[in-house]
Amino acid sequence: MSRKKQSFFERTANRITQWTGSSYAFGAAALLIIIWIVSGPLFGYSDTWQLVINTGTTIITFLMVFLIQKTQNKDSKAIQLKLNELIAASKEASNRMVDIEDLDEKELDLLHQFYSHLAERSQKDIALHQSHSIDAADKIHDSKLQLRRKTGEDSTQL
């Protein structure tokens, strides 16, 4: 896959994010605070002296929130795409799991219940590495429905 030329913002955001996560950035921030503390007596611990650090840290924090969120969104999207590729490449995995991050909270809770139930059932299996998928569960559920219809039992109790 060819890499498209990144925008100025993208390049700048990546560099700033990379630098701010380094030990150099931590050292610079610590040094700045030490300088500010040491300069306190020179300025008589005035309101202006306190305002400088408060304003500076507020501005930096405000901007960093957006950079961190941008980086996290990008990383999350890349991880999702990698997971989608693994799901698509696996014969046993259910392709229904691709893009489940777009489901609402109730649908995710339902899937969580399904997999919790599957985990409980798989603990009873003799074969430790036996795989279960949603498609397999659907087939089992459908076969139970058909059996109940043939025998005339109520299918709402499945």
Phi, psi and omega in degrees: 000129180280146180269126178282145179297128182282151178289165178303315180299316181300312180296314181296314180299318179296317180295315181296315180298317179297315182292317183292341176271005184266165177291334176297318180295318177298316178299317179297318179294317179297318179297318178299319179292319178298315178300318180297316181295315181296327181282352180307309180297328179297326182258006178067027181049042185288169177297322179296318178301317178289323181296325180301310182290320180297315180294314180300313181292326178295315180296314180297316179299315180302312180292321181295328178303316181290320178295317179297317180296319178298314179297317180295320178299315181296314179297318180297317179297318179296318179296317179299318179294321177296317178295319177300320179296318178296318178297314182295329183278341183271130180293323185278338183285147179278126178292349177293342181281346178294132178064029177290347178296346178273354179288157176279174187299320180295319179294321177294321177297321178296316177297321178298316177300317180301312182287331174295316177297317179298321179295319177298315180293322183290336177294336179274345180291148176284317181281112184296324186264016179294134183259142176236145177228167178296321179299318178296318179296321177298317179298317178296316179298315179299318180294325176294319178299314179299318179296319180292322178295320179294323182271352177081016178281161178288121183277355181282350182269008179287000000 
